[in-house]
Amino acid sequence: MSDDNGLWLLALGPTGATALYWALYRYYRNTDKSHAFERETTVEAQPVTGSDRKVDEIKGTRASRISGENGGAYRTRVQRVSGDSS
């Protein structure tokens, strides 16, 4: 058995890896199935409504914390949305 006969087996590794990578890339990216959002989706622009109201102004503060912060009260800050599970 000569060395030339086993060369195809050696080339099969990188070729198979490239084919597997390309197949997984196409499967997960769906590049051939995605739609063009800019062309196929229309968004009607409307003028901005509402008003700006100044709430408070603090100048020259040296406090390192914000009064009323809830950074450590995770259970109070994060609330569950209750709904029917059926």
PDB file of N, CA, C and O in Angstrom:
ATOM      1  N   MET A   1       0.839  -1.164   0.000  1.00  0.00           N
ATOM      2  CA  MET A   1       0.000   0.000   0.000  1.00  0.00           C
ATOM      3  C   MET A   1       0.893   1.239   0.000  1.00  0.00           C
ATOM      4  O   MET A   1       1.772   1.363   0.852  1.00  0.00           O
ATOM      5  N   SER A   2       0.684   2.135  -0.924  1.00  0.00           N
ATOM      6  CA  SER A   2       1.550   3.307  -1.030  1.00  0.00           C
ATOM      7  C   SER A   2       0.996   4.459  -0.199  1.00  0.00           C
ATOM      8  O   SER A   2      -0.133   4.406   0.287  1.00  0.00           O
ATOM      9  N   ASP A   3       1.797   5.483  -0.046  1.00  0.00           N
ATOM     10  CA  ASP A   3       1.398   6.649   0.746  1.00  0.00           C
ATOM     11  C   ASP A   3       0.342   7.503   0.049  1.00  0.00           C
ATOM     12  O   ASP A   3      -0.403   8.214   0.722  1.00  0.00           O
ATOM     13  N   ASP A   4       0.259   7.455  -1.267  1.00  0.00           N
ATOM     14  CA  ASP A   4      -0.705   8.261  -2.003  1.00  0.00           C
ATOM     15  C   ASP A   4      -2.142   7.818  -1.757  1.00  0.00           C
ATOM     16  O   ASP A   4      -3.054   8.639  -1.859  1.00  0.00           O
ATOM     17  N   ASN A   5      -2.367   6.590  -1.449  1.00  0.00           N
ATOM     18  CA  ASN A   5      -3.725   6.104  -1.232  1.00  0.00           C
ATOM     19  C   ASN A   5      -4.324   6.639   0.075  1.00  0.00           C
ATOM     20  O   ASN A   5      -5.544   6.783   0.165  1.00  0.00           O
ATOM     21  N   GLY A   6      -3.523   6.930   1.061  1.00  0.00           N
ATOM     22  CA  GLY A   6      -4.009   7.436   2.337  1.00  0.00           C
ATOM     23  C   GLY A   6      -4.106   8.951   2.386  1.00  0.00           C
ATOM     24  O   GLY A   6      -4.548   9.507   3.392  1.00  0.00           O
ATOM     25  N   LEU A   7      -3.702   9.630   1.319  1.00  0.00           N
ATOM     26  CA  LEU A   7      -3.719  11.089   1.288  1.00  0.00           C
ATOM     27  C   LEU A   7      -5.141  11.644   1.312  1.00  0.00           C
ATOM     28  O   LEU A   7      -5.376  12.697   1.905  1.00  0.00           O
ATOM     29  N   TRP A   8      -6.081  10.967   0.686  1.00  0.00           N
ATOM     30  CA  TRP A   8      -7.474  11.427   0.684  1.00  0.00           C
ATOM     31  C   TRP A   8      -8.053  11.421   2.088  1.00  0.00           C
ATOM     32  O   TRP A   8      -8.876  12.270   2.432  1.00  0.00           O
ATOM     33  N   LEU A   9      -7.617  10.452   2.905  1.00  0.00           N
ATOM     34  CA  LEU A   9      -8.090  10.376   4.284  1.00  0.00           C
ATOM     35  C   LEU A   9      -7.553  11.548   5.104  1.00  0.00           C
ATOM     36  O   LEU A   9      -8.242  12.062   5.984  1.00  0.00           O
ATOM     37  N   LEU A  10      -6.331  11.964   4.816  1.00  0.00           N
ATOM     38  CA  LEU A  10      -5.741  13.102   5.499  1.00  0.00           C
ATOM     39  C   LEU A  10      -6.440  14.404   5.104  1.00  0.00           C
ATOM     40  O   LEU A  10      -6.593  15.290   5.945  1.00  0.00           O
ATOM     41  N   ALA A  11      -6.856  14.538   3.876  1.00  0.00           N
ATOM     42  CA  ALA A  11      -7.534  15.745   3.393  1.00  0.00           C
ATOM     43  C   ALA A  11      -8.999  15.785   3.842  1.00  0.00           C
ATOM     44  O   ALA A  11      -9.621  16.847   3.833  1.00  0.00           O
ATOM     45  N   LEU A  12      -9.542  14.648   4.230  1.00  0.00           N
ATOM     46  CA  LEU A  12     -10.934  14.577   4.645  1.00  0.00           C
ATOM     47  C   LEU A  12     -11.189  15.348   5.951  1.00  0.00           C
ATOM     48  O   LEU A  12     -12.285  15.874   6.148  1.00  0.00           O
ATOM     49  N   GLY A  13     -10.206  15.420   6.829  1.00  0.00           N
ATOM     50  CA  GLY A  13     -10.359  16.116   8.108  1.00  0.00           C
ATOM     51  C   GLY A  13     -10.663  17.601   7.939  1.00  0.00           C
ATOM     52  O   GLY A  13     -11.723  18.050   8.375  1.00  0.00           O
ATOM     53  N   PRO A  14      -9.783  18.374   7.327  1.00  0.00           N
ATOM     54  CA  PRO A  14     -10.060  19.800   7.140  1.00  0.00           C
ATOM     55  C   PRO A  14     -11.268  20.068   6.239  1.00  0.00           C
ATOM     56  O   PRO A  14     -11.998  21.036   6.452  1.00  0.00           O
ATOM     57  N   THR A  15     -11.475  19.229   5.253  1.00  0.00           N
ATOM     58  CA  THR A  15     -12.629  19.408   4.370  1.00  0.00           C
ATOM     59  C   THR A  15     -13.922  19.174   5.134  1.00  0.00           C
ATOM     60  O   THR A  15     -14.875  19.937   4.980  1.00  0.00           O
ATOM     61  N   GLY A  16     -13.970  18.144   5.946  1.00  0.00           N
ATOM     62  CA  GLY A  16     -15.160  17.856   6.745  1.00  0.00           C
ATOM     63  C   GLY A  16     -15.419  18.937   7.786  1.00  0.00           C
ATOM     64  O   GLY A  16     -16.567  19.314   8.025  1.00  0.00           O
ATOM     65  N   ALA A  17     -14.349  19.436   8.404  1.00  0.00           N
ATOM     66  CA  ALA A  17     -14.508  20.499   9.399  1.00  0.00           C
ATOM     67  C   ALA A  17     -15.042  21.774   8.753  1.00  0.00           C
ATOM     68  O   ALA A  17     -15.898  22.450   9.324  1.00  0.00           O
ATOM     69  N   THR A  18     -14.544  22.100   7.579  1.00  0.00           N
ATOM     70  CA  THR A  18     -15.024  23.282   6.860  1.00  0.00           C
ATOM     71  C   THR A  18     -16.491  23.123   6.471  1.00  0.00           C
ATOM     72  O   THR A  18     -17.280  24.058   6.611  1.00  0.00           O
ATOM     73  N   ALA A  19     -16.849  21.956   5.989  1.00  0.00           N
ATOM     74  CA  ALA A  19     -18.244  21.708   5.606  1.00  0.00           C
ATOM     75  C   ALA A  19     -19.166  21.766   6.824  1.00  0.00           C
ATOM     76  O   ALA A  19     -20.263  22.314   6.728  1.00  0.00           O
ATOM     77  N   LEU A  20     -18.753  21.221   7.956  1.00  0.00           N
ATOM     78  CA  LEU A  20     -19.555  21.259   9.173  1.00  0.00           C
ATOM     79  C   LEU A  20     -19.718  22.698   9.672  1.00  0.00           C
ATOM     80  O   LEU A  20     -20.812  23.102  10.064  1.00  0.00           O
ATOM     81  N   TYR A  21     -18.631  23.463   9.655  1.00  0.00           N
ATOM     82  CA  TYR A  21     -18.702  24.852  10.077  1.00  0.00           C
ATOM     83  C   TYR A  21     -19.668  25.630   9.197  1.00  0.00           C
ATOM     84  O   TYR A  21     -20.496  26.383   9.710  1.00  0.00           O
ATOM     85  N   TRP A  22     -19.580  25.464   7.896  1.00  0.00           N
ATOM     86  CA  TRP A  22     -20.450  26.191   6.971  1.00  0.00           C
ATOM     87  C   TRP A  22     -21.912  25.776   7.142  1.00  0.00           C
ATOM     88  O   TRP A  22     -22.805  26.621   7.076  1.00  0.00           O
ATOM     89  N   ALA A  23     -22.160  24.504   7.359  1.00  0.00           N
ATOM     90  CA  ALA A  23     -23.533  24.025   7.552  1.00  0.00           C
ATOM     91  C   ALA A  23     -24.128  24.595   8.846  1.00  0.00           C
ATOM     92  O   ALA A  23     -25.279  25.032   8.851  1.00  0.00           O
ATOM     93  N   LEU A  24     -23.365  24.596   9.928  1.00  0.00           N
ATOM     94  CA  LEU A  24     -23.860  25.154  11.190  1.00  0.00           C
ATOM     95  C   LEU A  24     -24.051  26.654  11.090  1.00  0.00           C
ATOM     96  O   LEU A  24     -25.008  27.194  11.645  1.00  0.00           O
ATOM     97  N   TYR A  25     -23.157  27.334  10.393  1.00  0.00           N
ATOM     98  CA  TYR A  25     -23.290  28.774  10.203  1.00  0.00           C
ATOM     99  C   TYR A  25     -24.565  29.092   9.447  1.00  0.00           C
ATOM    100  O   TYR A  25     -25.304  29.995   9.841  1.00  0.00           O
ATOM    101  N   ARG A  26     -24.835  28.379   8.384  1.00  0.00           N
ATOM    102  CA  ARG A  26     -26.046  28.622   7.596  1.00  0.00           C
ATOM    103  C   ARG A  26     -27.307  28.276   8.389  1.00  0.00           C
ATOM    104  O   ARG A  26     -28.322  28.964   8.279  1.00  0.00           O
ATOM    105  N   TYR A  27     -27.240  27.213   9.185  1.00  0.00           N
ATOM    106  CA  TYR A  27     -28.404  26.789   9.955  1.00  0.00           C
ATOM    107  C   TYR A  27     -28.776  27.827  11.013  1.00  0.00           C
ATOM    108  O   TYR A  27     -29.944  28.193  11.145  1.00  0.00           O
ATOM    109  N   TYR A  28     -27.786  28.298  11.764  1.00  0.00           N
ATOM    110  CA  TYR A  28     -28.080  29.204  12.862  1.00  0.00           C
ATOM    111  C   TYR A  28     -28.233  30.652  12.424  1.00  0.00           C
ATOM    112  O   TYR A  28     -28.939  31.408  13.092  1.00  0.00           O
ATOM    113  N   ARG A  29     -27.618  31.064  11.357  1.00  0.00           N
ATOM    114  CA  ARG A  29     -27.718  32.450  10.909  1.00  0.00           C
ATOM    115  C   ARG A  29     -28.941  32.660  10.020  1.00  0.00           C
ATOM    116  O   ARG A  29     -29.456  33.775   9.943  1.00  0.00           O
ATOM    117  N   ASN A  30     -29.408  31.624   9.355  1.00  0.00           N
ATOM    118  CA  ASN A  30     -30.545  31.732   8.440  1.00  0.00           C
ATOM    119  C   ASN A  30     -30.343  32.855   7.431  1.00  0.00           C
ATOM    120  O   ASN A  30     -31.265  33.624   7.157  1.00  0.00           O
ATOM    121  N   THR A  31     -29.143  32.946   6.885  1.00  0.00           N
ATOM    122  CA  THR A  31     -28.844  34.050   5.989  1.00  0.00           C
ATOM    123  C   THR A  31     -29.671  33.997   4.713  1.00  0.00           C
ATOM    124  O   THR A  31     -29.928  35.037   4.106  1.00  0.00           O
ATOM    125  N   ASP A  32     -30.080  32.842   4.306  1.00  0.00           N
ATOM    126  CA  ASP A  32     -30.868  32.752   3.080  1.00  0.00           C
ATOM    127  C   ASP A  32     -32.368  32.887   3.349  1.00  0.00           C
ATOM    128  O   ASP A  32     -33.153  32.955   2.403  1.00  0.00           O
ATOM    129  N   LYS A  33     -32.780  32.928   4.613  1.00  0.00           N
ATOM    130  CA  LYS A  33     -34.205  32.976   4.934  1.00  0.00           C
ATOM    131  C   LYS A  33     -34.625  34.278   5.616  1.00  0.00           C
ATOM    132  O   LYS A  33     -35.815  34.497   5.844  1.00  0.00           O
ATOM    133  N   SER A  34     -33.674  35.135   5.940  1.00  0.00           N
ATOM    134  CA  SER A  34     -34.031  36.352   6.665  1.00  0.00           C
ATOM    135  C   SER A  34     -34.609  37.387   5.714  1.00  0.00           C
ATOM    136  O   SER A  34     -34.283  37.406   4.527  1.00  0.00           O
ATOM    137  N   HIS A  35     -35.461  38.239   6.240  1.00  0.00           N
ATOM    138  CA  HIS A  35     -36.063  39.282   5.422  1.00  0.00           C
ATOM    139  C   HIS A  35     -35.317  40.592   5.618  1.00  0.00           C
ATOM    140  O   HIS A  35     -34.602  40.775   6.603  1.00  0.00           O
ATOM    141  N   ALA A  36     -35.490  41.476   4.692  1.00  0.00           N
ATOM    142  CA  ALA A  36     -34.861  42.791   4.766  1.00  0.00           C
ATOM    143  C   ALA A  36     -35.779  43.713   5.551  1.00  0.00           C
ATOM    144  O   ALA A  36     -36.793  44.172   5.026  1.00  0.00           O
ATOM    145  N   PHE A  37     -35.441  43.984   6.777  1.00  0.00           N
ATOM    146  CA  PHE A  37     -36.302  44.756   7.662  1.00  0.00           C
ATOM    147  C   PHE A  37     -36.557  46.157   7.100  1.00  0.00           C
ATOM    148  O   PHE A  37     -37.681  46.655   7.157  1.00  0.00           O
ATOM    149  N   GLU A  38     -35.526  46.782   6.566  1.00  0.00           N
ATOM    150  CA  GLU A  38     -35.671  48.150   6.089  1.00  0.00           C
ATOM    151  C   GLU A  38     -36.616  48.240   4.895  1.00  0.00           C
ATOM    152  O   GLU A  38     -37.324  49.236   4.747  1.00  0.00           O
ATOM    153  N   ARG A  39     -36.640  47.231   4.054  1.00  0.00           N
ATOM    154  CA  ARG A  39     -37.496  47.277   2.864  1.00  0.00           C
ATOM    155  C   ARG A  39     -38.898  46.745   3.122  1.00  0.00           C
ATOM    156  O   ARG A  39     -39.861  47.252   2.545  1.00  0.00           O
ATOM    157  N   GLU A  40     -39.034  45.742   3.969  1.00  0.00           N
ATOM    158  CA  GLU A  40     -40.312  45.066   4.132  1.00  0.00           C
ATOM    159  C   GLU A  40     -41.134  45.562   5.321  1.00  0.00           C
ATOM    160  O   GLU A  40     -42.284  45.150   5.476  1.00  0.00           O
ATOM    161  N   THR A  41     -40.587  46.421   6.149  1.00  0.00           N
ATOM    162  CA  THR A  41     -41.298  46.904   7.323  1.00  0.00           C
ATOM    163  C   THR A  41     -41.440  48.416   7.224  1.00  0.00           C
ATOM    164  O   THR A  41     -40.453  49.135   7.066  1.00  0.00           O
ATOM    165  N   THR A  42     -42.664  48.883   7.318  1.00  0.00           N
ATOM    166  CA  THR A  42     -42.893  50.327   7.285  1.00  0.00           C
ATOM    167  C   THR A  42     -43.267  50.807   8.681  1.00  0.00           C
ATOM    168  O   THR A  42     -44.058  50.178   9.384  1.00  0.00           O
ATOM    169  N   VAL A  43     -42.693  51.909   9.054  1.00  0.00           N
ATOM    170  CA  VAL A  43     -42.979  52.517  10.343  1.00  0.00           C
ATOM    171  C   VAL A  43     -43.469  53.927  10.064  1.00  0.00           C
ATOM    172  O   VAL A  43     -42.767  54.736   9.457  1.00  0.00           O
ATOM    173  N   GLU A  44     -44.676  54.207  10.516  1.00  0.00           N
ATOM    174  CA  GLU A  44     -45.249  55.533  10.324  1.00  0.00           C
ATOM    175  C   GLU A  44     -44.734  56.454  11.422  1.00  0.00           C
ATOM    176  O   GLU A  44     -44.944  56.193  12.607  1.00  0.00           O
ATOM    177  N   ALA A  45     -44.067  57.518  11.033  1.00  0.00           N
ATOM    178  CA  ALA A  45     -43.534  58.470  12.001  1.00  0.00           C
ATOM    179  C   ALA A  45     -44.635  59.425  12.436  1.00  0.00           C
ATOM    180  O   ALA A  45     -45.421  59.895  11.613  1.00  0.00           O
ATOM    181  N   GLN A  46     -44.687  59.706  13.720  1.00  0.00           N
ATOM    182  CA  GLN A  46     -45.661  60.629  14.275  1.00  0.00           C
ATOM    183  C   GLN A  46     -44.926  61.644  15.138  1.00  0.00           C
ATOM    184  O   GLN A  46     -43.850  61.352  15.661  1.00  0.00           O
ATOM    185  N   PRO A  47     -45.495  62.826  15.290  1.00  0.00           N
ATOM    186  CA  PRO A  47     -44.831  63.820  16.131  1.00  0.00           C
ATOM    187  C   PRO A  47     -44.799  63.371  17.594  1.00  0.00           C
ATOM    188  O   PRO A  47     -45.675  62.641  18.058  1.00  0.00           O
ATOM    189  N   VAL A  48     -43.783  63.819  18.292  1.00  0.00           N
ATOM    190  CA  VAL A  48     -43.615  63.469  19.698  1.00  0.00           C
ATOM    191  C   VAL A  48     -44.659  64.209  20.526  1.00  0.00           C
ATOM    192  O   VAL A  48     -44.855  65.414  20.363  1.00  0.00           O
ATOM    193  N   THR A  49     -45.323  63.479  21.410  1.00  0.00           N
ATOM    194  CA  THR A  49     -46.326  64.099  22.274  1.00  0.00           C
ATOM    195  C   THR A  49     -45.851  64.022  23.717  1.00  0.00           C
ATOM    196  O   THR A  49     -45.014  63.187  24.061  1.00  0.00           O
ATOM    197  N   GLY A  50     -46.378  64.877  24.540  1.00  0.00           N
ATOM    198  CA  GLY A  50     -46.012  64.877  25.947  1.00  0.00           C
ATOM    199  C   GLY A  50     -45.425  66.206  26.347  1.00  0.00           C
ATOM    200  O   GLY A  50     -45.451  67.167  25.579  1.00  0.00           O
ATOM    201  N   SER A  51     -44.899  66.258  27.540  1.00  0.00           N
ATOM    202  CA  SER A  51     -44.320  67.503  28.027  1.00  0.00           C
ATOM    203  C   SER A  51     -43.142  67.187  28.938  1.00  0.00           C
ATOM    204  O   SER A  51     -43.031  66.093  29.492  1.00  0.00           O
ATOM    205  N   ASP A  52     -42.279  68.165  29.073  1.00  0.00           N
ATOM    206  CA  ASP A  52     -41.151  68.055  29.988  1.00  0.00           C
ATOM    207  C   ASP A  52     -41.456  68.872  31.224  1.00  0.00           C
ATOM    208  O   ASP A  52     -41.844  70.037  31.140  1.00  0.00           O
ATOM    209  N   ARG A  53     -41.273  68.243  32.376  1.00  0.00           N
ATOM    210  CA  ARG A  53     -41.528  68.933  33.636  1.00  0.00           C
ATOM    211  C   ARG A  53     -40.324  68.722  34.532  1.00  0.00           C
ATOM    212  O   ARG A  53     -39.932  67.589  34.808  1.00  0.00           O
ATOM    213  N   LYS A  54     -39.745  69.817  34.982  1.00  0.00           N
ATOM    214  CA  LYS A  54     -38.590  69.735  35.858  1.00  0.00           C
ATOM    215  C   LYS A  54     -39.047  69.273  37.240  1.00  0.00           C
ATOM    216  O   LYS A  54     -39.973  69.846  37.815  1.00  0.00           O
ATOM    217  N   VAL A  55     -38.403  68.245  37.767  1.00  0.00           N
ATOM    218  CA  VAL A  55     -38.819  67.669  39.033  1.00  0.00           C
ATOM    219  C   VAL A  55     -38.025  68.251  40.192  1.00  0.00           C
ATOM    220  O   VAL A  55     -38.604  68.711  41.176  1.00  0.00           O
ATOM    221  N   ASP A  56     -36.720  68.232  40.080  1.00  0.00           N
ATOM    222  CA  ASP A  56     -35.899  68.661  41.202  1.00  0.00           C
ATOM    223  C   ASP A  56     -34.531  69.081  40.681  1.00  0.00           C
ATOM    224  O   ASP A  56     -34.126  68.678  39.591  1.00  0.00           O
ATOM    225  N   GLU A  57     -33.830  69.881  41.451  1.00  0.00           N
ATOM    226  CA  GLU A  57     -32.481  70.295  41.086  1.00  0.00           C
ATOM    227  C   GLU A  57     -31.637  70.316  42.342  1.00  0.00           C
ATOM    228  O   GLU A  57     -31.999  70.931  43.345  1.00  0.00           O
ATOM    229  N   ILE A  58     -30.507  69.634  42.270  1.00  0.00           N
ATOM    230  CA  ILE A  58     -29.591  69.583  43.406  1.00  0.00           C
ATOM    231  C   ILE A  58     -28.244  70.074  42.911  1.00  0.00           C
ATOM    232  O   ILE A  58     -27.691  69.528  41.956  1.00  0.00           O
ATOM    233  N   LYS A  59     -27.717  71.096  43.553  1.00  0.00           N
ATOM    234  CA  LYS A  59     -26.421  71.651  43.161  1.00  0.00           C
ATOM    235  C   LYS A  59     -25.452  71.525  44.318  1.00  0.00           C
ATOM    236  O   LYS A  59     -25.821  71.738  45.473  1.00  0.00           O
ATOM    237  N   GLY A  60     -24.226  71.183  44.013  1.00  0.00           N
ATOM    238  CA  GLY A  60     -23.170  71.171  45.014  1.00  0.00           C
ATOM    239  C   GLY A  60     -23.289  70.091  46.052  1.00  0.00           C
ATOM    240  O   GLY A  60     -22.805  70.274  47.170  1.00  0.00           O
ATOM    241  N   THR A  61     -23.909  68.973  45.740  1.00  0.00           N
ATOM    242  CA  THR A  61     -24.048  67.914  46.728  1.00  0.00           C
ATOM    243  C   THR A  61     -22.754  67.128  46.866  1.00  0.00           C
ATOM    244  O   THR A  61     -21.990  66.998  45.910  1.00  0.00           O
ATOM    245  N   ARG A  62     -22.519  66.615  48.039  1.00  0.00           N
ATOM    246  CA  ARG A  62     -21.357  65.770  48.283  1.00  0.00           C
ATOM    247  C   ARG A  62     -21.774  64.389  48.767  1.00  0.00           C
ATOM    248  O   ARG A  62     -20.935  63.572  49.145  1.00  0.00           O
ATOM    249  N   ALA A  63     -23.057  64.140  48.753  1.00  0.00           N
ATOM    250  CA  ALA A  63     -23.551  62.838  49.203  1.00  0.00           C
ATOM    251  C   ALA A  63     -23.144  61.772  48.189  1.00  0.00           C
ATOM    252  O   ALA A  63     -23.286  61.966  46.981  1.00  0.00           O
ATOM    253  N   SER A  64     -22.642  60.659  48.686  1.00  0.00           N
ATOM    254  CA  SER A  64     -22.215  59.584  47.797  1.00  0.00           C
ATOM    255  C   SER A  64     -23.343  58.609  47.483  1.00  0.00           C
ATOM    256  O   SER A  64     -23.185  57.753  46.614  1.00  0.00           O
ATOM    257  N   ARG A  65     -24.462  58.718  48.162  1.00  0.00           N
ATOM    258  CA  ARG A  65     -25.596  57.828  47.941  1.00  0.00           C
ATOM    259  C   ARG A  65     -26.826  58.639  47.574  1.00  0.00           C
ATOM    260  O   ARG A  65     -26.911  59.826  47.887  1.00  0.00           O
ATOM    261  N   ILE A  66     -27.760  58.010  46.921  1.00  0.00           N
ATOM    262  CA  ILE A  66     -29.018  58.638  46.561  1.00  0.00           C
ATOM    263  C   ILE A  66     -30.055  58.253  47.603  1.00  0.00           C
ATOM    264  O   ILE A  66     -30.186  57.077  47.941  1.00  0.00           O
ATOM    265  N   SER A  67     -30.780  59.216  48.108  1.00  0.00           N
ATOM    266  CA  SER A  67     -31.782  58.894  49.121  1.00  0.00           C
ATOM    267  C   SER A  67     -32.921  58.106  48.480  1.00  0.00           C
ATOM    268  O   SER A  67     -33.390  58.446  47.394  1.00  0.00           O
ATOM    269  N   GLY A  68     -33.358  57.055  49.161  1.00  0.00           N
ATOM    270  CA  GLY A  68     -34.438  56.225  48.645  1.00  0.00           C
ATOM    271  C   GLY A  68     -33.983  55.170  47.657  1.00  0.00           C
ATOM    272  O   GLY A  68     -34.822  54.555  47.000  1.00  0.00           O
ATOM    273  N   GLU A  69     -32.681  54.936  47.527  1.00  0.00           N
ATOM    274  CA  GLU A  69     -32.206  53.935  46.575  1.00  0.00           C
ATOM    275  C   GLU A  69     -32.647  52.539  47.003  1.00  0.00           C
ATOM    276  O   GLU A  69     -32.831  52.270  48.190  1.00  0.00           O
ATOM    277  N   ASN A  70     -32.810  51.673  46.041  1.00  0.00           N
ATOM    278  CA  ASN A  70     -33.227  50.303  46.350  1.00  0.00           C
ATOM    279  C   ASN A  70     -32.299  49.291  45.689  1.00  0.00           C
ATOM    280  O   ASN A  70     -32.744  48.220  45.277  1.00  0.00           O
ATOM    281  N   GLY A  71     -31.032  49.615  45.584  1.00  0.00           N
ATOM    282  CA  GLY A  71     -30.065  48.727  44.943  1.00  0.00           C
ATOM    283  C   GLY A  71     -29.860  47.422  45.680  1.00  0.00           C
ATOM    284  O   GLY A  71     -29.556  46.410  45.049  1.00  0.00           O
ATOM    285  N   GLY A  72     -30.014  47.407  46.991  1.00  0.00           N
ATOM    286  CA  GLY A  72     -29.787  46.190  47.753  1.00  0.00           C
ATOM    287  C   GLY A  72     -31.051  45.406  48.041  1.00  0.00           C
ATOM    288  O   GLY A  72     -30.979  44.244  48.442  1.00  0.00           O
ATOM    289  N   ALA A  73     -32.206  46.020  47.844  1.00  0.00           N
ATOM    290  CA  ALA A  73     -33.474  45.347  48.128  1.00  0.00           C
ATOM    291  C   ALA A  73     -33.997  44.701  46.848  1.00  0.00           C
ATOM    292  O   ALA A  73     -34.907  45.220  46.201  1.00  0.00           O
ATOM    293  N   TYR A  74     -33.412  43.569  46.496  1.00  0.00           N
ATOM    294  CA  TYR A  74     -33.731  42.932  45.219  1.00  0.00           C
ATOM    295  C   TYR A  74     -35.174  42.450  45.161  1.00  0.00           C
ATOM    296  O   TYR A  74     -35.824  42.565  44.121  1.00  0.00           O
ATOM    297  N   ARG A  75     -35.673  41.921  46.243  1.00  0.00           N
ATOM    298  CA  ARG A  75     -37.043  41.398  46.246  1.00  0.00           C
ATOM    299  C   ARG A  75     -38.063  42.518  46.113  1.00  0.00           C
ATOM    300  O   ARG A  75     -39.129  42.317  45.532  1.00  0.00           O
ATOM    301  N   THR A  76     -37.750  43.690  46.643  1.00  0.00           N
ATOM    302  CA  THR A  76     -38.651  44.833  46.529  1.00  0.00           C
ATOM    303  C   THR A  76     -38.572  45.440  45.131  1.00  0.00           C
ATOM    304  O   THR A  76     -39.579  45.864  44.564  1.00  0.00           O
ATOM    305  N   ARG A  77     -37.368  45.473  44.592  1.00  0.00           N
ATOM    306  CA  ARG A  77     -37.146  46.127  43.311  1.00  0.00           C
ATOM    307  C   ARG A  77     -37.701  45.314  42.156  1.00  0.00           C
ATOM    308  O   ARG A  77     -38.307  45.876  41.244  1.00  0.00           O
ATOM    309  N   VAL A  78     -37.506  43.995  42.175  1.00  0.00           N
ATOM    310  CA  VAL A  78     -37.971  43.134  41.103  1.00  0.00           C
ATOM    311  C   VAL A  78     -39.308  42.546  41.489  1.00  0.00           C
ATOM    312  O   VAL A  78     -39.417  41.828  42.483  1.00  0.00           O
ATOM    313  N   GLN A  79     -40.315  42.847  40.711  1.00  0.00           N
ATOM    314  CA  GLN A  79     -41.653  42.355  41.020  1.00  0.00           C
ATOM    315  C   GLN A  79     -42.094  41.370  39.959  1.00  0.00           C
ATOM    316  O   GLN A  79     -41.859  41.572  38.768  1.00  0.00           O
ATOM    317  N   ARG A  80     -42.725  40.319  40.395  1.00  0.00           N
ATOM    318  CA  ARG A  80     -43.236  39.298  39.476  1.00  0.00           C
ATOM    319  C   ARG A  80     -44.549  39.756  38.860  1.00  0.00           C
ATOM    320  O   ARG A  80     -45.364  40.413  39.508  1.00  0.00           O
ATOM    321  N   VAL A  81     -44.733  39.400  37.609  1.00  0.00           N
ATOM    322  CA  VAL A  81     -45.992  39.688  36.937  1.00  0.00           C
ATOM    323  C   VAL A  81     -46.882  38.483  37.138  1.00  0.00           C
ATOM    324  O   VAL A  81     -46.561  37.383  36.689  1.00  0.00           O
ATOM    325  N   SER A  82     -47.986  38.685  37.803  1.00  0.00           N
ATOM    326  CA  SER A  82     -48.883  37.556  38.053  1.00  0.00           C
ATOM    327  C   SER A  82     -49.841  37.400  36.879  1.00  0.00           C
ATOM    328  O   SER A  82     -50.359  38.378  36.340  1.00  0.00           O
ATOM    329  N   GLY A  83     -50.062  36.157  36.502  1.00  0.00           N
ATOM    330  CA  GLY A  83     -50.959  35.855  35.400  1.00  0.00           C
ATOM    331  C   GLY A  83     -51.433  34.427  35.504  1.00  0.00           C
ATOM    332  O   GLY A  83     -50.908  33.647  36.298  1.00  0.00           O
ATOM    333  N   ASP A  84     -52.411  34.087  34.714  1.00  0.00           N
ATOM    334  CA  ASP A  84     -52.925  32.716  34.729  1.00  0.00           C
ATOM    335  C   ASP A  84     -51.904  31.800  34.076  1.00  0.00           C
ATOM    336  O   ASP A  84     -51.357  32.123  33.022  1.00  0.00           O
ATOM    337  N   SER A  85     -51.650  30.670  34.694  1.00  0.00           N
ATOM    338  CA  SER A  85     -50.721  29.708  34.137  1.00  0.00           C
ATOM    339  C   SER A  85     -51.419  28.685  33.261  1.00  0.00           C
ATOM    340  O   SER A  85     -50.785  27.733  32.805  1.00  0.00           O
ATOM    341  N   SER A  86     -52.699  28.858  33.017  1.00  0.00           N
ATOM    342  CA  SER A  86     -53.420  27.893  32.192  1.00  0.00           C
ATOM    343  C   SER A  86     -53.495  28.339  30.772  1.00  0.00           C
ATOM    344  O   SER A  86     -54.071  27.642  29.936  1.00  0.00           O
TER     345      SER A  86
END
